[in-house]
Amino acid sequence: MGYIEPRGKNSYRLNVVIGYKEDGNKLYERQTVTAKSPTEARKKLTLFEAEVLNGQYSKPENIRLNEFYKEWLEKYANEPSNLSPDTRQNYISILKERILPNYGHMKLADIKTIHIVNFVNDLKKDGKRLDGKEGKLSSSTIRNCYRAFDNILSRAVEWKFIKENPADTVKLPKPKSKKSEVYNVDELRQIFSLLESYPLHWKILITLAITTGARQGEIAALEWKHINTDKHTVLIEQALTEVIGEGVRLKSTKNDRNRIVSFPESLSKMLKTLKARRNEETLAIKDIQDETWKDHYFIFANEFGKPVRPDSIGQWWSRFITKNKVKKIRFHDLRHTSATVLINEGIHAKVISERLGHADISTTMNIYGHVLAEADQAAASHFDTFLENKANK
């Protein structure tokens, strides 16, 4: 038999009787939890009582990281609202491959800040890559590994297994800003010229990437309902991602930022042509469409309505530039190309930030600070004409 005790705002102590002392007093197993109401607390009591009575409950001070990982996976990571599919997959991979093999045997209470410091410092050494390639891990990869460790320990604090997170005060290597390769205007003209001999859907896909700055997964997830050919705009509100063991799945955009982005009028004409073709194809095979995606009408899909896999876009792009001996840049760098062209044309950073779907303008400034600085210097040089004229008078 168990009962709950209020311990403060949204805090309750769960009490379960597990036996009696020699003097007749009850023996308890207790756990403090967070709950929005007594009703929610009683539901947690029921689960707690079942764990205790079935011998599945481990006292917080004794539970090891390996055991807690199962709790984290079931009660946090597997809840779609907590982590995006990409982040979930990334954290699980890091925990399984880098963290649990070294720290899984340790009790949560025994994991100290120095262990996290040692973990981060060890990642900086040679030979820590898991892909077999030479070289050190990038600072961003190290930060991601830290975030996975920090996340599981934060849940341990939240669920009262430990009092504080030993990862909180660890200093991380500063991410090194890497200048992305982009195309200049002449190189873009070459790209568009080459695309004239390729299927219309690839011409449209690459044009969308360059003119809107949309991400690979966002382009793959575009449906015809997102296109307004009268106003020449596209609504970007979802993305496709590949989840190991599950296949391609829809998710929200990065930062959950939906946005409407304008594109050139000439692209609207191409889209109208492609849609007419797609409508004919859909009518011809409407009885054998892919059931998984029957409620969606993707722009870039096969004849059965199945959307293109996001990674296949990058693979096609790599083959395209190799075959045509074009300067090699990643497909993602078309996004950087789009931003760079707009900056050089004098478009305000706030507008560019909105088009790219950045959380705030500071993200845009951090990524494209060097391009903005170059554009600013070019702008200042325009005043030389006035100053030279004045000096000659």
Residue, then its C-alpha position, 0 to 999 in steps of 0.5 A: m500500500g502506498y501514498i503521496e505527500p506534497r513536498g512543495k510546488n509540483s513536488y511529491r514524495l511517493n511512499v510504498v510500504i515494503g515491510y515492518k520492523e521488529d517493533g511493528n513500525k513500517l518500512y518504506e521505499r520512498q521517491t520524490v517526483t515532479a507532478k503537476s497535480p495530485t492525480e498525476a502524482r498518484k499515477k506515478l505512485t502506481l508505477f513506482e509501487a509496481e517497480v518496488l514490489n516486482g523488485q525492479y526498483s533501484k535506489p537512486e544512490n545505487i543505480r548505475l549509468n547503464e541502468f539509468y540509460k534504459e530509463w532515459l531511453e524509455k521515458y525521455a529519448n523515445e518521447p518525440s516531443n523531447l528530441s528531434p529524430d536526428t538528435r535522438q539518433n545522434y545521442i543514442s549513438i554517442l552514448k552507446e559507442r563513447i560513453l557507456p563503454n567507459y562510464g556505464h559501470m559507474k554509479l550516477a552518484d560517483i560520476k564527478t566533474i573530473h570524469i566529464v573533463n577527462f572524457v572531453n580531453d580524451l576526445k581531443k586526442d588522435g585516433k578518436r574518430l569512429d569512421g576509420k579516417e585519420g585526424k582529430l575530432s572537430s570541436s563541433t563533434i566534441r561538443n555534440c558528445y558532451r551534449a549527449f552526456d550532459n543530457i542524460l545527466s540533466r535527466a538524472v538531476e530532474w528525476k532526483f537521482i543526483k543533486e547536481n549535474p557534474a557536467d555543468t561547469v565543464k569548459l568546451p573547446k570553442p567551435k572553429s568557424k570554417k569558411s564554406e566554399v561557395y559559388n560566385v555569380d559566373e559559376l552559378r551561371q555555369i550551373f544553371s546552363l548545365l541543368e538545362s540538359y537534365p530532367l526538369h525536377w532536378k533543375i527545379l530542385i537545385t534552383l530552389a536550393i540556390t534561390t531559397g537557401a532551404r536545407q536538404g531535408e526541407i527541400a525533400a519534404l516540400e509538397w505542392k500545397h507549400i507552393n504559391t505560383d501566383k505569389h512566387t513563394v514557398l512555405i517551409e514548415q517540415a523536413l524529411t529525415e532518415v531514422i535508423g530502423e524506421g526509414v524516412r520520417l517527417k519532422s518539423t524544421k530546425n528550430d521549429r521555424n516555419r517561414i515563407v520564402s520568395f523565389p524568382e517568377s521564372l521558377s513558378k513557370m517551371l513548377k507549373t509545368l512539373k505539376a501538370r506532369r505529376n498530376e497526369e502520373t498520379l491519375a495513371i497510378k492512383d490505385i497503386q500509390d505508396e500507402t505510407w505517404k497517401d496523405h501527402y503530395f510531394i514535389f520530389a517523389n517517385e511515380f508512386g508518391k514516395p518522397v526522395r530520400p534527403d541523402s540521395i539529393g546530396q549523392w546526386w549533386s556529388r555525381f553532377i558536379t563530378k561529371n561536369k567538372v564543376k568546382k566541388i562544394r557540398f550540396h549544403d553549401l548551396r545554402h551558403t551560396s544563396a546567403t552570400v549572393l544576397i549579402n553581396e547584393g546588399i540585402h539586409a542581414k535580417v531578411i537573410s536570417e528570415r529566409l534561412g530560418h535561423a533562430d535569430i539574426s546573431t546566428t546569421m552574423n556568426i556564420y556569415g560575419h566574414v562575408l558581411a565584413e567584405a561586403d561592408q568594405a566594398a560598400a565603403s570603397h564607393f565613397d572613395t570617388f567622392l573623397e578623391n574628387k574633394a581632394n582634387k579641388 
